[in-house]
Amino acid sequence: MKLSPLNFEQEVMLLQQQYNPVVLSEGKRQLIVLPELQGRVMTSTAKGNTSQSIGWINYEYLSKPHHDNNAIIGGADRLWFGPDASRFSLFFEPGVETTGENIRVQDAMSTVGFETTKQTQTHISMQQALTLINYQGFTFEFELEREVTLLSKTQTEQQLDIDIPPTIDFVSYATSTKVTNTSHQDWSKQTGLFSIWDLGAFHPSNSTTVVIPMTQNLDQATWYFSDVVDSHTRIKDKVVYYKADAKYMNKIGIPPQHTLPLFGSYDASRNLLTIITFAMSKEPHASYVNATWDFSADPYAGEIINVFNDGPNEQGIPFGPFYEMETSSQGLELKQGQSHSHRHSTYHFIGEENQLNLLSSQLLGVDISMIKSIFN
């Protein structure tokens, strides 16, 4: 049974049945964080309690006690760790056949809650000691610190170098996740590395397009597990466009050398412009874990930006439906006691198209008319 869409206030009430949601707020701008689900940002609102929220969550599952490690839960910024594929995968127990039926989400990404260490009206800090085991049987022990901040108008304008038109409603937030190696040995490419992986699940539509500006042109986006098809992926003038309609289950990425620290999406049905920014490594030879479903491939030929599009499975049923915009840190090659942080920021703008066009042109380098017409 699929529950009808709820407004933001109703989503808070639904989550209160089984969890202790933390609501960060500044005026009508609000977001929900669940420390019990690894400091996950669930949804947000730019227009107050009674408006439709921004972020897809699984109402039916969340209305019951959390019992399934592999449950599709959603959330506008969930914390996972990669890779999910390759010989160093974190999603298969050692020795099992690497098939979809054997995927296992580890407790550190599912059932282990985080302890709140500090909380204000617009900020929450959390921490937890975690353990991961990769497909080769190597155990990572680490301390994790995660912060979620609801950004003010001034912070949003400064971070994006924009002026927000007064008629635009917006909500923006940043997550920062720090991993410290507390294992008894260093982490190396030989043992396998893992990444900090932030994934944002949002409502799809026939008029939603993901926009990924690049440093240089690209012949084709990266294949992950299903064909990269023209109906959903177009590349024009150093920009990848992706149709986020949740009607074709698919995932794409772009190589690190093509990557800029910003991408986004536009949903014409909601007049909703979303921008994602993230921290990119300054190390010229940083390695990124590879999550393509080719277990013989180079495990460190991975990517920073990925887009997942939900769609019908073998039974003709989507997971959500939703689409995801994802970013990953470099592979964490940390000596004992060393740390690394990954920052992932989300900005939502709602308003008249001509006003949103100013922001789209400035931030993504393309105007909304181009975004709306690319798949027509």
N, C-alpha and C positions, 0 to 999 in steps of 0.2 A: 504494500500500500504506500503510495506517495502522498505525503501531506502537502496541502496547498501552501504557497509562499506566505511567510509571516513577515511582519514588520520588525524593526530592530528590537523594540521593547518586548515583543512576543518571543523573539529568539532568546533574549536574556531569560525570560521566564521558563522557556523550554529547557534551557541548559541548567537552570537552577534545580530541576528535578533530580539530576544525578551528579552535578558538579558544583563547583564554587566559582562561578565566573567572576573575573575582575573586569570592571568597566572603567576604562580611562576616558576622561571627558574634558572638553573645553567648550562651553556653550553647547551648540547643537552638534558639534563634532564629537563622535564617540567611537570607541572600538571595544571589542570583547577579547580578553585573554584568558586562556585556561592553563594555569600552571600544572594541573593534573595531566594534561596532554602535551608535555614537553614545551610549555611556554608558547603554545600555539595561538596566533591571532586568528580568531574564528571569523568574524565579520566586522564591518564598520558602517557608519552612517555619516553622510555629509549634511543631512537635513533633519536630524532629530529622531526621536523615538518612534514616530508614527510613519516614517518613510521606509521604503524598501531598502534593505541593507545591501552592501556591496561585498560579496564573498559567498561562495557556495558551501553549505554544510549539509550533512546527511541527517535530516530531522528524525527520520524513523529510527536509525541506529542510536542517535544521541539521546533519545527519549527513554532508553533502557540502560541498565548497567553495562559498562564497558567490559566485554568478555572475549573479543576476537582480535588477536594481534594483527590479522590481515584485513580488518574492516576498512572499508572506504569511508573515511570520516570527512575529508575536505578541510577547509580552513583557508583564510586569505593569506596566511604565511605560516606554513607548518615546517618544523625542523625535522629533517631526515639527514642521513649520512650516506654518501655514495662510495663505491659504485653499486648499482643493483645488478649489473652483469659483469663480465670478464672473469678471469680465473681468480681474481681477488674479491669477488662479489661478497657483499654483506647480507645478501638475501637468500643464500642457500647454505644449508648445513653441510659441513665437510662430508664428501663422499657420495652425496645424493646426485641423482641425475638432474641436470640443469634444464628442467622443463617448467612450464607455467604452473603445473600442479604442485610442484615442490617449493614454490616461493614461500619464504617465511620472514615476516617482519620481526626483527629482534625487539626484546623488551625495551631497550634504550630508546627505540623509536615508536613505542606503542603504549606500554603499560606502566613504565616508570615515571612517576610524577616529579616535578621540580619543587624545590623549597624556595619560598619567597624570602628574600633577604632585605628588600627595601621596596617601599611603595609610596607614591604620591598620587595626586589627582591625574597626572599625565605620564607617569613613568612607573615601571615595575622592573625589579632586578630579581633574578632567580639563579639557583645553582643546584648541581647534583653531581655525584660521582657515578660514572657510567663505564660499562664494559661492552665491547663489541668483539665478535669472532668472525674472521673472514673464511672464505671457502677453503683456504689452505690450512685452516686450523690455528692461525695466529691470533692471539688475544691482545686487544688494545685496552688499556686501562687509562682513564683520563678524568680530569675534573672539567666540568662544563659550567660556564657562566653565560647567561642569556639576559639581555635587556630589551625591553620593548618601550618605545617612547612615542607618544602622540605629539606630533609636531605642530607648533604654532604657525600662524600666518607668516610671521617674520622669518622663522626657521625655514619654512617651505620656500619662500621667495629667495632667501639667501642661498639655500642648497641648490636650487634649480636655476638661479640667476634670472628670475622672472618677476614681473609685477602681475599679481592676480587681479583680473578685472572685478570691480565691486559687485557685479551681477552674477558672478560665478560662485556656486557652492563647492566646497572642497573638504576633503579629509585626507590627512597624510600621516604616515607613521614609519618608524624605522626599527629594525631589529638588528642587534649586534650579538654575535655568538662567538665566544672565546673557548678554545680547547687547549688544555694544558696536559702534556704527556706525564702521567704519574706511573707509567709502567716501569718495570725493572730493566728495560733495555730501550735503545733508540728505535725509532720507526724508520725503515728504509724501503727503497723500491723492491728489495729482495723479499722482505716480509709482506709487502703489500702496503699501500697507503690508502687513506680514506679522505673524503672531502666533507666539508660542511655544506649542506644542501637545503636551500630555502625554496619552497614551492607554494605558489599562490593559486588557489582554486576559485574560479569566478563563473558566473552564470553566462552560458553561451547564447548566441542568437544567430539567425541567418544574416544579420547585418553587423556582426562583430568581426573585426579584422585586427590581428596582431601585426605590429610594424616594428621591424628590426633594422635600424640604420647600420651600415657597415663601413669599415675603413677603405674597402676596395670591393670590386664586383666579384661575384661568385657564380659558378656555372650551375650548381645545384646544392640545396641544403642537405645536411647529413641524414642518411637513412638510419633508423634505429630498429624497427621491427615490422614495419609495413611500408609499402611503396610510397615514395614522395611523388604526389600526383598534381597535375596542373590545376585540377579543380580546387585544390586547397593551398597550393604553394606557388607564388609568382615572385620573380626577382626582376627588379627594374631600377636602373640608375643607383646602384649600390644600396638598395633597400630590399629586404625580404618581407613579403606580405603573406600572411597566413590566415585562412578562413577558419575562425573559431566557432564552428556551428554544432560541434558534438554529434556529427552525423557520419564521421569516418574516423575510427580509432587509429591514431597515428602519433608519431613523435618526430620532431626535427631538431636540429641544432646547427650552429655555425662554428667554424674553426676559430680558435683563440686569436689567430693573427688577423682575422676579419672583424674582431669584436670591439665595439665601443661600450663604455660603461653605462648604457642607457638603452631601453627599448620600451614598448608600450602597446596599447590597444585602443581601439575606438569602437563603441557600441552605438550605432546610429539610432537604434530603437529606444535607447535611454538617454541620448545625448551625454554619454559618459566617456570621458577621456581618462585613461589610466596610464601612468608613467612608472616604470621600474628603474631604479638606479642601484648600483652595487659597487663594491670595492674590487678593483682589479689589482692583481699582484704587480709590483714594480720590478720583480725579478724577470730578467729577459728570457731565462730558460725555465720558467715555472712549468711544472707538469700538471695536467688535469686528468683525473681518472676517467677511464673509458667505459661507458655504459651501453654501447651498441651490443646487440645480441649476436655477436661474433666472438666466441670465447677463445678463438685463436689469434685475435687481433692484439695489437700493441696495447697493453693495459693502461698506458699513460698518454695515449693519443686522444684524450677526451676534450670536453668543451666546457664553457662557462655558462652560456645561454642555451636553454632548451624550452620548447613549447610542446605541450601534450594536448591533443584533442581527443576527447571522449567520443564514443560511438558504439554502435551495436556490437555485442560480443557474438560468440557462436550461437547463442540462444536468441539473438536479435534484441538484446537488452543492454542499454548503456549502464555504466557504473553510476552516473549521476542523474542527469547530464551536467557536465562542467567542462571547462578548459583550464589549463594551468600555464602560468608563466614562471619559469624556474631559473635560479642562478646557483652556481657552485663555486666554492673556493678552490684554490689549487690543492693538489694532493699534499697532505700534511706530513712532510718529512721532518719530524721533530725529534730532537734528542731529548733525553730524560730532563724534565723540568722546563722545557721550552714550550712556548704558547704561540697560537695563531688565531686571529679573529677574522670573521667575515661579516660584512655589513650589507643589508638588503633593505631598500627603502621603497615604499609604495605610496603613490600620490594619485588621488581620484579627483576629477573635476567634472562638475555637472552644470550645464547652462545652455544658453543659446549657441547655435552652431557657429555663428560668425565670431563670437567671443572665444569659443574653444579653438577655432581655427588659428587664432593668433598664437595660442600656446602650442598647438600641434606643429605649426610651421617653425616656431622658434626651437622647440625641443627635439622633435623627430625629423625636422627638415623637409616635411611634406605637408601639403594642405589636405583638409578633410575631403574635399571633392575628389582628390586622387585616391584616398583611402576607400571612399564609397564606391568608386567606379572600377577599381582594379579587377574585381571578379565579375563585372557585368559585361 
